[in-house]
Each structure stands twice: as C-alpha cells, then as structure tokens.
Amino acid sequence: MSRNWKGENSAGVKLVPPWSWVSYVGSVTSVLKSRGLDCDFTDVAGMSGYAFVVNIHDKLCPSGPTAFDWTMLEEGTQALGMETEILMVAHEGGTNEEELISELFERVRHEIDKGRCCVVWGATSTPEFSIVHGYRDNSYLVRSRRSQQGKTEREWKRPLGEDEFPEEPVRYDRLQAPGWLGAVFFGDRIEKGQSRAERKAVARAVQLLRDQHACFDPDYAHGTNAFEVWAELIEAGKAEVFGNAYNVHCYWEMQMLASGFCRRLAKRYPKAALALDNAAEWFWRSSLNLERLKKMFPLPKGDTSDRISAKPAARLLRECKGLNEQAVRFLQKALALF
C-alpha cells in the first residue's frame, strides 16, 4: 500500500464548529448537519446513548468519558436518519500497526472523494474525535472542538474557510490514538423509524445507568455508582487534577443533554410525558450539582488536594448518584407507556 500519497481534496461542505466537551457528540452533530439532517447535540447525545454514559477511572484520569466500546453508539446515531459505521480496532504498536493506520487513511480519502466528511479518533492534538473534511498529500485536514478556541465568538453558521484559521493538517501516522484506531463513517440517508428508535434510546439509557451494558471496561466504574466511586476518590485525594476537572465538564454537559432529551420525548409521547418530565428534572438537578463542581475545580487545575473543598464536592457527587437513580426509575416507567 502506498505511503507516498499525493494530491488534495475537500468534502466541500459547511461545518458548524464542533464545540462540545464530548468530542464524539460535537463532531458527529457537525457532520450530520453538513449532510442536511436537522439535529443538534441533544439529539445526538440522547439517541446515541452518550448522554447517559458515566464512566470513571480509578485515578480519575481524563480517559473516562471515552474509554468504552464506541460501537454502542452506532445504532442510536444511525437512527437519526443516516447510515452510520463506527470502526474501532485495537492496536498496541505491533507489526500490523502501520498497515492499519494506512488502511484507515485510504478509507478516509475514499470518503472525502465522495464528498463525505468523516470523524476520526486522535486526528487532533489530544486523544479526542475530530472531523476530517479533507486531505492534503499524507495528512488529514481537520476541524476539532479546539478550533477557533479563544479567537472568534461562537458563531454557529460560519462556514469553514480561509478566514477561520484552519487547524494544522495531521499526518496520517501521527494520530493521538492510544490503544485504539477509531473512526465514524456516514453513508446514505435512511428512514428514521422514530418511535421505535426513541423507545430503544430510553431502554439503552436505563441499561447504561444501571451498569447493565456490555460496552464498559471492567477496570472502570460505570453507571450511577460511578458517582460514588468519584466521591471516594476525591475524599481520598487520589483524583488526577486535570482529569477530575475534565470529567466534571464532560458529565455536566451530558447530564444537561440527558435532561433536554427527556423533555423533548415528553412532548412527543403524551402517555409517557409525566415520567419523562420527572426523569428530565432529576437529570437537570444533577447537572446543577456538576455546574457547582465546575466552579470548585476549574480547568486546567481542578485541584482536589484541598480538603476544604473535597468534602462538599463528595457530597454533591453522592447527590448526583441519587438523582440519577431517581431518573432511571422514571425512565423505566416511561418505557411501559410508549
């Protein structure tokens, strides 16, 4: 397979900036909108299941929000109305790593030549998802959640262009992708099958929060109990400084989106509306707790060594556990009423 690619091409579409703390949600939403789907972060996070993921490492490192089997997200993402393929391949620096990385680049170039943007894991300066909207010789042309940070106001309708300070190209073999190669590819438009898909999304949410889904790594704490583990780590002073703050920001956003998703469903399903509105309220209260934690542990420091702040922080996290348990009970009730 050639390692000396030449040429340049772009999908030639307008992209809204993928400004979400959870890079999958931001990147996928931007690509789907560029393909004409009417969706936003709430739709993508709720339908895919990401809004209901709580996943905590035993040292509270930044990996928690992305350290699970991403193929879990495929069915719900596709239900938004576009064929979706999520690729996730383990690599540990073996003899086939160069071949895998090259094959991924070839596949992405093929998609770009069809006018289709892709989402690639690690095609930025950190292990996160970003949009690949083109290629130049042996490099990806990317748009990540870090684009324009601190340079322009968050104007959602500006197209990607020369005036937008495009990010530096990322060489195909310099992905920040420890452990996994990952990408999301999008095919043709499909029928939504909305009612059935949305009921599945609620069932998926219950599974995720009750830690009954096979997507999780056993070395992490998941579901509502992850909040308890998180509280214990802060009390013991074992939480990574940056990792703690990053987790707070990610789960604050996802709990907000979980609440918004339930509110939307409540408007569409009158029989389940009361249960869904109640679930939304509990998620919202949890997001308010996490918003308070954002102020206690700001990026980039997020210091957890201060015992004065550790005790109230742990209390807020334990409240989040209870609030999410209440939300799950109402989601379970809603399932019977769809």
C-alpha positions in Angstrom: 0.0 0.0 0.0 1.3 3.4 -0.9 2.8 5.6 1.8 3.6 8.4 -0.6 0.1 9.8 -1.2 -0.1 13.0 -3.3 -3.0 15.3 -4.0 -5.5 17.3 -2.1 -9.3 17.3 -1.8 -12.0 18.5 0.4 -15.6 17.4 1.0 -16.6 21.0 0.2 -19.3 21.3 2.9 -20.1 23.9 5.5 -19.4 22.8 9.1 -20.6 24.3 12.3 -17.8 24.2 14.9 -18.0 21.0 17.0 -17.8 22.8 20.3 -18.9 20.1 22.8 -16.8 18.8 25.7 -17.6 15.3 24.5 -15.9 15.3 21.1 -17.9 12.5 19.6 -21.1 14.5 20.1 -19.7 17.7 18.7 -18.1 16.1 15.7 -20.9 13.8 14.7 -23.5 16.6 15.1 -21.5 18.9 12.9 -21.1 16.2 10.2 -24.8 15.2 10.2 -25.8 18.9 9.9 -23.5 19.3 7.0 -25.3 16.4 5.3 -28.7 18.1 5.8 -30.0 16.4 8.9 -31.9 18.6 11.3 -30.2 17.7 14.6 -28.3 19.1 17.5 -26.1 18.0 20.5 -29.2 16.9 22.4 -30.4 14.6 19.6 -27.0 13.0 19.1 -26.2 12.6 22.7 -29.6 11.3 23.6 -30.2 8.9 20.7 -26.7 7.5 20.7 -26.7 6.9 24.4 -23.7 9.2 25.2 -25.9 11.4 27.4 -26.3 8.5 29.8 -22.7 7.3 30.0 -21.0 7.8 33.3 -17.6 6.1 33.3 -14.9 6.8 35.9 -11.2 5.6 36.0 -9.9 4.6 39.4 -7.4 7.5 39.3 -10.0 9.8 37.7 -7.8 10.3 34.6 -9.3 12.1 31.6 -10.0 8.8 29.7 -13.3 8.1 31.4 -15.6 9.9 29.0 -14.2 8.0 26.0 -13.0 4.6 27.5 -15.8 2.3 26.4 -16.8 0.4 23.3 -17.9 3.1 20.9 -19.8 0.7 18.7 -22.5 1.0 21.3 -23.2 4.4 19.9 -23.8 3.2 16.3 -27.4 2.1 16.4 -28.7 5.2 18.0 -26.6 7.6 15.9 -27.9 5.8 12.7 -31.5 6.2 13.9 -31.1 9.9 13.4 -31.5 9.2 9.7 -28.2 8.4 8.1 -26.2 5.2 7.6 -23.5 5.1 10.3 -20.5 2.8 10.6 -18.2 3.0 13.7 -14.8 1.5 13.3 -12.9 0.6 16.5 -9.7 -1.5 16.1 -7.2 -2.3 18.9 -3.6 -1.6 18.2 -0.6 -2.0 20.5 2.3 -0.9 18.3 2.6 -4.3 16.7 3.9 -5.1 13.2 0.5 -4.5 11.6 0.1 -1.0 13.1 1.4 0.8 10.0 -0.9 -1.2 7.8 -3.9 -0.4 9.9 -3.1 3.3 10.0 -2.5 3.3 6.2 -5.8 1.5 5.6 -7.7 4.0 7.7 -6.2 6.9 5.8 -7.1 5.2 2.4 -10.7 4.7 3.6 -11.0 8.3 4.7 -9.6 9.6 1.4 -12.1 7.5 -0.4 -15.0 9.0 1.7 -13.7 12.6 1.1 -13.6 11.9 -2.7 -17.3 11.1 -2.4 -17.9 14.4 -0.7 -18.4 12.8 2.8 -16.8 14.1 5.9 -15.6 11.5 8.5 -14.9 11.6 12.2 -11.5 10.2 13.3 -10.2 9.4 16.7 -7.0 11.2 17.6 -6.9 13.4 14.5 -6.0 16.4 16.7 -3.5 17.3 19.4 -5.2 15.1 22.0 -7.0 11.8 22.2 -10.4 13.0 21.0 -12.6 12.8 18.0 -12.4 15.4 15.3 -13.9 16.0 11.9 -11.9 15.2 8.8 -13.2 17.4 6.0 -10.3 16.8 3.5 -6.8 15.6 2.9 -3.6 17.0 1.7 -0.9 14.6 0.5 -0.4 12.3 3.5 -2.3 14.4 6.0 -5.8 14.8 7.3 -7.5 18.3 7.1 -9.4 18.5 10.4 -11.9 20.5 12.4 -11.9 19.8 16.1 -13.6 21.1 19.2 -10.4 23.1 19.8 -10.7 25.0 16.5 -11.1 28.8 16.9 -10.7 28.5 20.7 -10.2 32.0 22.0 -10.0 33.5 18.5 -13.6 34.1 17.5 -17.0 34.2 19.0 -19.0 31.0 18.8 -20.9 31.8 15.6 -22.6 28.6 14.6 -23.4 29.4 11.0 -19.9 30.5 9.7 -18.6 28.1 7.1 -15.2 26.6 7.2 -13.0 28.8 5.1 -9.6 30.5 4.9 -10.8 33.3 7.3 -11.4 30.7 10.0 -7.7 30.0 10.9 -7.9 26.3 9.8 -6.1 23.9 12.1 -2.8 22.4 11.1 -3.0 19.2 9.0 -2.5 16.0 10.9 -0.2 13.4 9.3 -1.9 10.0 8.8 0.7 8.3 11.1 0.6 10.9 13.9 -2.8 10.3 15.4 -3.2 10.8 19.1 -4.9 7.4 19.4 -3.6 5.3 22.3 -4.9 1.8 22.3 -7.4 2.2 19.5 -7.9 3.3 16.0 -11.4 4.7 15.6 -13.5 6.4 13.0 -17.1 7.1 12.2 -18.3 6.9 8.5 -21.6 8.1 7.2 -23.5 6.7 4.2 -26.8 7.5 2.6 -29.9 9.0 4.2 -32.4 6.4 5.6 -35.8 6.4 7.2 -35.8 7.2 10.9 -38.4 4.9 12.3 -38.7 7.5 15.0 -41.0 6.0 17.7 -39.3 2.6 17.8 -35.8 4.1 17.8 -36.7 6.6 20.6 -38.1 3.8 22.8 -34.8 1.9 22.2 -32.9 5.0 23.2 -34.7 5.1 26.5 -34.1 1.4 27.1 -30.4 2.0 26.3 -30.3 4.8 28.8 -31.6 2.5 31.5 -29.1 -0.1 30.7 -26.2 2.3 30.8 -27.1 4.0 34.0 -27.8 0.6 35.7 -24.4 -0.7 34.5 -26.1 -3.4 32.5 -24.5 -2.7 29.2 -21.5 -4.7 27.8 -19.8 -1.6 26.4 -17.9 -0.8 29.6 -14.4 -1.8 30.6 -14.3 -3.7 33.9 -11.4 -1.5 35.1 -13.7 1.5 35.3 -16.7 2.3 37.4 -19.9 2.9 35.4 -23.5 3.9 35.7 -24.9 5.7 38.7 -22.4 4.0 41.1 -19.6 5.8 39.3 -20.6 9.0 41.2 -20.0 7.2 44.5 -16.5 6.0 43.3 -15.8 9.5 42.1 -16.7 10.9 45.5 -14.5 8.4 47.3 -11.5 9.3 45.0 -11.9 13.0 45.8 -12.2 12.3 49.6 -9.0 10.2 49.5 -7.1 12.8 47.4 -6.5 10.2 44.7 -8.0 12.1 41.8 -5.9 13.4 39.0 -6.0 17.2 39.0 -6.7 17.8 35.3 -8.7 14.5 34.9 -11.1 15.4 37.6 -11.8 18.8 36.1 -12.2 17.4 32.6 -14.6 14.7 33.8 -16.7 17.4 35.6 -17.0 19.4 32.4 -17.9 16.4 30.3 -20.5 14.9 32.6 -22.0 18.3 33.4 -22.7 18.7 29.7 -24.0 15.2 29.2 -26.4 15.4 32.2 -27.8 18.7 30.7 -28.3 17.0 27.4 -29.9 13.9 29.1 -32.4 16.3 30.7 -33.1 18.1 27.4 -33.6 14.8 25.5 -36.1 13.6 28.1 -38.0 16.9 27.8 -38.2 16.5 24.0 -39.5 13.0 24.2 -42.1 14.1 26.8 -43.6 16.5 24.2 -43.9 13.7 21.7 -45.3 10.9 23.9 -48.3 12.2 26.0 -48.8 8.9 27.8 -45.2 8.8 29.0 -44.8 12.6 29.4 -45.1 12.7 33.2 -42.5 10.0 33.7 -40.1 11.6 31.1 -40.5 15.1 32.6 -39.7 13.7 36.0 -36.6 12.0 34.6 -35.6 15.3 33.0 -35.9 17.1 36.3 -33.6 14.7 38.1 -31.0 14.9 35.4 -31.2 18.7 35.4 -30.7 18.8 39.2 -27.7 16.6 38.8 -26.3 18.9 36.1 -26.7 21.8 38.5 -24.5 19.9 41.1 -21.9 19.4 38.4 -22.1 23.0 37.5 -21.2 23.9 41.1 -18.3 21.4 40.8 -17.1 23.2 37.7 -16.6 26.3 39.8 -14.8 24.3 42.6 -12.5 22.5 40.2 -11.9 24.8 37.2 -9.7 23.8 34.2 -6.8 23.5 33.9 -6.0 23.0 37.6 -9.1 21.4 39.2 -7.1 20.7 42.3 -8.6 18.0 44.5 -6.0 18.2 47.3 -7.9 20.9 49.2 -9.7 19.0 52.0 -11.9 22.0 52.5 -13.4 21.6 49.0 -13.2 17.8 49.0 -16.0 17.2 51.5 -18.7 19.4 49.8 -17.6 18.0 46.4 -18.1 14.5 47.5 -21.5 15.4 48.9 -22.5 16.9 45.6 -21.4 13.8 43.7 -23.3 11.4 46.0 -26.4 13.6 45.4 -25.8 13.1 41.7 -25.9 9.3 42.3 -29.2 9.6 44.0 -30.6 12.0 41.4 -29.6 9.7 38.6 -31.1 6.7 40.4 -34.4 8.6 40.6 -34.2 9.5 36.9 -33.7 5.8 35.9 -36.8 4.8 37.8 -38.8 7.3 35.8 -37.2 6.2 32.6 -38.2 2.6 33.4 -41.8 3.8 34.0 -41.8 5.7 30.7 -40.8 2.5 28.8 -44.0 0.9 29.7 -46.0 3.9 28.5 -44.6 4.5 25.0 
